[in-house]
C-alpha cells in the first residue's frame, strides 16, 4: 500500500514538474507581453496628450482648441481634473486677452462665457469659474468704457 502511495506521489510530482516546465515560459511570456503592452499604451497616451497640447497652443483655430480641450477632458479629466481645469483656465484667459485686445467687446461676455474653455472650467471647478466670470465682466466693461471714451 505504501508503494502505491509513493508511486502515486512520485508520478504526481513528475507530472507537475513537466507541466511547470511548459507553464513557466508561457506565464513569463504573457507577463512580459502585458508589461510591454502597458509601456506601449503609456507612450501612445503621452503622444496623444502632447498632440492635444500642441493643438491648444494654436491660437489661430478656435475650433481646434475646443476639440483638443474636449478630448483632453474626456481622456484624462477624471484622473486629473485639477490639471484639465487649469489648462481650460489658461485657454480661457488667452481667449479673453485676444477678444479684449482686438476691441471685439460688444459680444465678448457672452462669447467668453459660452466658450468651451469656460464650460469645462465651470464643470471641473465651479468656484474658480465664477470668480473668473466676475473678473472677465469687469475687464470687458473696462474695455468698453475705454472704447467709448476714445
C-alpha positions as CSV (number, residue, x, y, z in Angstrom):
1,X,0.0,0.0,0.0
2,X,2.8,2.3,0.8
3,X,4.5,1.5,-2.5
4,X,1.3,2.5,-4.3
5,X,1.1,5.8,-2.4
6,X,4.7,6.7,-3.0
7,X,4.3,5.7,-6.7
8,X,1.2,7.9,-7.0
9,X,3.0,10.9,-5.4
10,X,6.1,10.3,-7.4
11,X,4.0,10.2,-10.6
12,X,2.1,13.3,-9.5
13,X,5.2,15.3,-8.9
14,X,6.7,14.2,-12.3
15,X,3.5,15.5,-14.0
16,X,3.6,18.7,-12.0
17,X,7.3,19.1,-12.8
18,X,6.8,18.6,-16.6
19,X,3.7,20.9,-16.6
20,X,5.7,23.7,-14.8
21,X,8.5,23.4,-17.4
22,X,5.9,24.3,-20.1
23,X,3.8,26.7,-18.0
24,X,6.6,28.9,-16.6
25,X,7.7,30.1,-20.0
26,X,4.1,30.7,-21.1
27,X,3.3,32.7,-17.9
28,X,6.6,34.7,-18.2
29,X,5.9,35.4,-21.9
30,X,2.3,36.5,-21.0
31,X,3.6,38.8,-18.2
32,X,6.3,40.3,-20.5
33,X,3.8,40.9,-23.2
34,X,1.4,42.5,-20.7
35,X,4.2,44.8,-19.4
36,X,5.3,45.8,-22.9
37,X,1.7,46.5,-23.9
38,X,1.3,48.8,-20.9
39,X,4.5,50.6,-21.9
40,X,3.3,51.0,-25.4
41,X,-0.1,52.3,-24.2
42,X,1.7,54.7,-21.9
43,X,3.8,56.0,-24.8
44,X,0.7,56.3,-27.0
45,X,-1.2,58.2,-24.3
46,X,1.8,60.6,-23.9
47,X,1.9,61.2,-27.6
48,X,-1.8,61.8,-27.8
49,X,-1.7,64.3,-24.9
50,X,1.3,66.0,-26.5
51,X,-0.7,66.5,-29.7
52,X,-3.6,67.9,-27.7
53,X,-1.3,70.4,-26.0
54,X,0.1,71.4,-29.4
55,X,-3.5,72.0,-30.6
56,X,-4.3,74.0,-27.5
57,X,-1.2,76.2,-28.2
58,X,-2.5,77.1,-31.7
59,X,-4.5,80.3,-31.1
60,X,-5.3,80.6,-34.8
61,X,-8.0,78.0,-34.7
62,X,-10.6,78.2,-32.0
63,X,-12.4,75.0,-33.2
64,X,-9.2,73.0,-32.9
65,X,-8.6,74.4,-29.4
66,X,-12.1,73.5,-28.4
67,X,-11.9,70.0,-29.8
68,X,-8.5,69.5,-28.0
69,X,-9.9,70.7,-24.7
70,X,-12.9,68.4,-25.0
71,X,-10.7,65.4,-25.8
72,X,-8.3,66.3,-23.0
73,X,-11.2,66.5,-20.6
74,X,-12.7,63.2,-21.7
75,X,-9.3,61.4,-21.9
76,X,-7.7,62.5,-18.6
77,X,-10.3,64.7,-16.9
78,X,-11.5,62.0,-14.4
79,X,-7.9,61.2,-13.3
80,X,-6.6,64.8,-13.2
81,X,-9.5,67.2,-13.1
82,X,-7.4,70.0,-11.5
83,X,-4.9,69.9,-14.3
84,X,-7.5,70.0,-17.0
85,X,-9.3,72.8,-15.2
86,X,-6.1,74.8,-15.1
87,X,-5.5,74.2,-18.8
88,X,-9.1,75.3,-19.5
89,X,-8.4,78.4,-17.4
90,X,-5.3,79.3,-19.3
91,X,-7.1,78.8,-22.7
92,X,-10.0,81.0,-21.4
93,X,-7.6,83.7,-20.3
94,X,-5.8,83.7,-23.6
95,X,-9.1,83.9,-25.5
96,X,-10.2,86.8,-23.2
97,X,-7.0,88.6,-23.9
98,X,-7.4,88.1,-27.6
99,X,-11.0,89.3,-27.6
100,X,-10.4,92.3,-25.4
101,X,-7.2,93.3,-27.3
102,X,-8.9,93.3,-30.7
103,X,-11.7,95.6,-29.4
104,X,-14.2,92.9,-30.1
105,X,-16.1,93.7,-26.9
106,X,-19.7,94.0,-28.0
107,X,-20.4,90.3,-27.6
108,X,-17.3,89.4,-25.6
109,X,-19.1,88.4,-22.4
110,X,-21.5,86.0,-24.0
111,X,-18.7,84.7,-26.3
112,X,-16.3,84.1,-23.4
113,X,-18.8,82.5,-21.0
114,X,-20.2,80.4,-23.8
115,X,-16.7,79.2,-24.7
116,X,-15.7,75.6,-24.4
117,X,-12.8,76.5,-22.1
118,X,-15.2,78.3,-19.7
119,X,-17.8,75.5,-19.8
120,X,-15.1,72.9,-19.0
121,X,-13.7,75.1,-16.2
122,X,-17.2,75.6,-14.8
123,X,-17.8,71.9,-14.8
124,X,-14.5,71.0,-13.2
125,X,-14.0,74.0,-10.8
126,X,-17.2,75.9,-10.4
127,X,-15.9,78.3,-7.8
128,X,-12.9,79.4,-9.9
129,X,-15.2,79.7,-13.0
130,X,-17.5,82.1,-11.0
131,X,-14.5,84.2,-9.9
132,X,-13.2,84.3,-13.5
133,X,-16.6,85.3,-14.8
134,X,-16.8,88.2,-12.5
135,X,-13.3,89.4,-13.3
136,X,-13.8,89.0,-17.0
137,X,-17.0,91.0,-16.8
138,X,-15.1,93.8,-15.1
139,X,-12.3,93.6,-17.7
140,X,-14.7,93.6,-20.7
141,X,-16.7,96.5,-19.2
142,X,-13.4,98.5,-18.7
143,X,-12.5,97.8,-22.3
144,X,-15.9,99.0,-23.4
145,X,-15.5,102.2,-21.4
146,X,-12.1,102.8,-22.9
147,X,-13.6,102.3,-26.4
148,X,-16.4,104.7,-25.7
149,X,-14.0,107.3,-24.3
150,X,-11.8,107.2,-27.4
